[in-house]
Amino acid sequence: MAVARQRMAGAAGLLAALCTTLCGVSVSVAAPHLYVTNQEAGRVVVIDTATDEAVETITVAPGPAIIAAAPNGRRLYVTHPEIGRIDVLDPGALNKPRTITIAGTPFGIAASDDGRLFVSDWNRNILSVVDSAAGKTLAEIKVGRSPAHVAFAPKLKRVFVANREDDSVTAIDTDTLKVAGTVHVGKAPFALNVSPLGERVYVANVRSGDVSVLDARSLATLGTVRTGAMPYGVVVSPDDARVFVANQQSGTVTILDAESLDPVQRTKVGKYPESMGMLPDGKRLYVVNWMSGDISVLDGTSGQELKRIAVGEGIRGLAIAASE
């Protein structure tokens, strides 16, 4: 595993060099932006990661919850559970959102590279499959009770759903739209994330204060790791080496070594950390602190907090995408 990672890192470095210096011409790439939902204010705040300053605020429908980026980073999707709506945002025209009306209470959301959206319905216990271009629901798939976050694994062609009140995770085949399996995890799974290599699923269990590690294909449990009180978010580094867990009640982020599953660092952040996002180069991690209304910026390697960005009370969801 370690050798494979070294080879991937070397190949990534070579590709980066080729992309940034081709035929002696330097290529400038704009820094990605953070898109942060403010549930109380009905807004999305845009932060430029080059300066870590807010550059725009967009008014959206009431109660925005989860925000997700398309795989190519060129479109964003925001769920509004209270009004049965999804806002579609184009980074090039943020003030002109397109609306998709959807039945029930859409909460978690993930986008595939073919334009389909996979949306959990908190109250109806289903996963809706939506054609984002046409704005039509293509299928409704029964999952567990109170489905929360959704994660897409393109290499496996699977979507994973955390069923909070069933203490389980459901895997769905994105080709057949059939349930591939359901596995029990810790108590009250809420957030989950698939490793970049597509081999593992990391599940944050709120009530048991731990993270379940699943084999993404077989759904076998590879391990369970104690983190902090009420883990509400989980992110895997781009090199597949580290796992970051936001512990809401503890006000901390626990960092795990992905190979050994041992905790290697615990960093104090703001009050009630929830959503997290990591830059594509893995250099910085951004943590949304709900109750303190700010975002902690952590060093992606050491895990140390570098600074905090004041945003405002009520912030919940976060996505990282291209600026235009």
N, C-alpha and C positions, 0 to 999 in steps of 0.2 A: 504493500500500500504506500509506504513512504517513498520507494523508488518511483512508483508510478506518478506520485505527486511532484517529485523533483523533475521528472521528464515533462510533465504538463507545464510546470512553472517555467522550465527552460524554453519550451516551445512558445509559451505565451510571451516571454520576454523577446524572443526573436521576431515574432509577429508584430509586437508593439514597435520594435525598432524599424521594421520594414514599413509599417504604417505611418510612422512619424517622420521618417527620413527616406524618401523615395526619390532616387535620381538626384540627390543633393538638394531637394526641395523640402523645406520644413512645413509640416501640416499642423495647423492650429485647430484643436478640438474644444468646443465650448464646454464648460463645466455643466454637469447635470444640475437639475433643480429639485428641491424638495417640494412636495405638494401635501399640505397638512389640512385635514378637515377640522373645523371648529364647529362642534355639534350645537353648542348653545347659540352661537351668533349666526349660523347658517352661512358659513363662508369657507372658502379654501384659500389658505395663505401660501404664497409661492416664495421660496427662499433660494437664492443663488448660492450654490456651494462654493463658488470661487471666493465669495466674501462673507458667507454665512449671514447675509442680511436679507430681510424681506424686500422683494421687488414688486410685488403685486398682491392684491387681495380681490378675490372674485366672490360676488354674492351668488349663492346657489339656493336651491329649495330648502325648506326647514329640515333640521335634524340630520345633516350628513353624517354618516357613520364610517364605513370602510371605503378606502380609495385604493384602486389597483391600476397598474399600468399595463398596457398591451406589451407582449414580448419584445416588440421592436421599439418600445418607449415612445411611440408617436401618438398615443391616445391614452386618456385616463377615464376611469369609470368610478362613479361615486354612488353608493347605495343610500337610500332614504327609507328606513324601515317603517316610519310612522305614516307615510303617505303612498307607499307602493310605487316607488319611482327610482330610476337610475338616470343620473346625469352623465352624458358623454362629453368630455372636454378635449378639445384639440389644443395642444400647447401653442400653436400658432394663432389661435383665435379663442382665447380662454373666456372672453366675455360673451361668447355666443354658444352656450352649451346646447346640445341636442338632448331631448328627453325620450326615455323609454318607459312606458307605463307597464307595470308588472303586477300580477296578483299577489296578495299576501303581504308578508313583511320581509322584504329582501334585506339581508344583512351582510354575510361574507360574500366575496366575489373574487373570481380569478378569470383571466382571459387567455384563450388559446391563440396560436398563430394563424388559425383560419377564420378568426373573427367571432368565434362563439364565446359567450360568457357563461360561466358556471356560478350560479347564485344560490346561496342557502336561504331557506325560508324558515325563520326562527319559530314561528307559530304553527305552520302547517307541516313541519317535519319532512320537507322535501328539498331536493336540489333541482332548480329550474335550469334548463339549457336554453339560452337565448341567442338568436341571430342578431348581432349588434348592428348590422347594416340595415336590416329590415325592421328591427325592433319587435320581432315576433318570438314568442315562446315556442320552442321546438319540441320540448319534452319536459316532463316532471317525473323525477325519480324518487321513490320513497327511501328515506334514510332514517337515522335515529332521532331521538327527541332533542329539540332545541339545537339544531345544527348552527354552528358558529362560523369559524374561519374555514376557508377553502384554499387548497394549494394544488397547482397544476404541475405534473411531471411530464414534460413533452417527450423525453426519451422513452418512457414507458407507456405513453398515451393513457395516462391515468389521472384522475382527479381524486383528491383525498379530502374528506369532510370530517371535522371534529364535532361529535354529537355530545354536547355538554351534559345533558340530563340523562344520557344512557351510558356514560363512561366508556364511550367507544369511538372508533374511527372507521368510516366506511370508505372503501376504494371503489371507484367507478371507471369502467373502460370507456374512453372517449370515442372509440370507433363504434362500438355496439350500443353504448349508453345503457349498459347493464351493470348491476352491482357485481364486482369481482370478488368482494369479500368484506367482512366486518370483523374487527378485532377489539377486544376489551383492553383498555389502558388504565390510567389512574383515574382519580375522581375529578369530575367536571373538566374534561379537556376543552380548551377554548381556542388557543392559537396552535398552528402547526406550520412546518416548513419542510420542503424537500431539499436535500443536499444537491449542490450543483452537478455532481456526477449522476444524480438520479438513483443512488443506491439506498438511501435512508430517508425516513420520515421522522422528524423530531416533533413531539407533541407536548405542549405545556399544559399540565393538569393543575387547575386552580386550587381545588380543595385539598388535594394530597400533597401539594407543594413540591412536585417533582416533574421530571421530563421523561416520557417514554420514548425509547429509540426503537423504531421498527424497520425491518427489512422491507423496502418499498415494493418488492415483487411478491415475496411469500407472505408478508404481513407478520412474520415471526417477530417476537419481542427480543431484541438484542441486548437490552439493558434498561434499567430505570435508575435515574440519577436524582438525588435530592438537591434542590437549589435553594430558593428562599420562599418566603410566604407569598402565596397567590401569584405564581408565574403567569403572566398575561401576554407575553410576546416572545418569539424565538426567531433568530436569524442565523444562517450559516455563512461563514466567510467564503468569498469566491474561490479560494484555493482548497476548500473543503477541509481545512485543518482545525478550525475553531467554531464553537457554537456559543452564541450569546443569548442569554435568557433574561428578560425583564421581570423582576419580582415586584409586583404592584405594592403589596402591603409592606414589604421590607424597604422599598425605595432603593433597590440595588439592581445591578446587572451582574449575573454570574457568568463567567467564561469557562467553557469546558474544552478540554482537548478532545477532538473528535475521534482520535484513534483509541485512546485509553478510556475515554468518557470520564476522566477525572476532572474535578473543578480545579482550575489553576489560578483564578483571580476573582475577586468580588469587589465591585466598584460602587461607591455611593453616588446616586444621581438625585434627581428631583423627586417630588412627591407623586406617588402613584404612576410609575412608568408603565407604559402600555405598548404601543406600536413602535417598531424599530425598522431602520433601513440602513443598508451599507452601500458605500460607493462601489462602483464596478471594479475599481482598482484595490479595494479592500483596505484603503488607508484610514478611513474614518467611518465611524458608526454614529448614527443619529437616533436618539431616544426621545420619544414624546412623553413628557411628564404632565399627565392630565391635571392634577390638582394644583401644581405650582405654575402651570401655564407657560412652561418653557421647554426647550429642547436641549438635552445634554449631548455634547459632541465628544465622543470618545476616540482615542487613538486605536486604530484597528488592530494593531499588533500587541501593544502593552495593555490595552484596556483602560488606561488612565483617562479620567475626564479632563478635557482640554479647556472647555468653556461651556457656557450656557447661552442660548439664544432666547430672549424674551419674545413670546408670541401672543399670549393672552389666555385667560381661563377658558376651559371648555374644549381644548384641542384633544383629538382622539386618534384619528387615523393618519397614516403617512405612506407616501409612495415616492420613489425616486425615478425620474424620467428625463429625457432630453429636454433642453430648454426650448427648442423649436423644431 
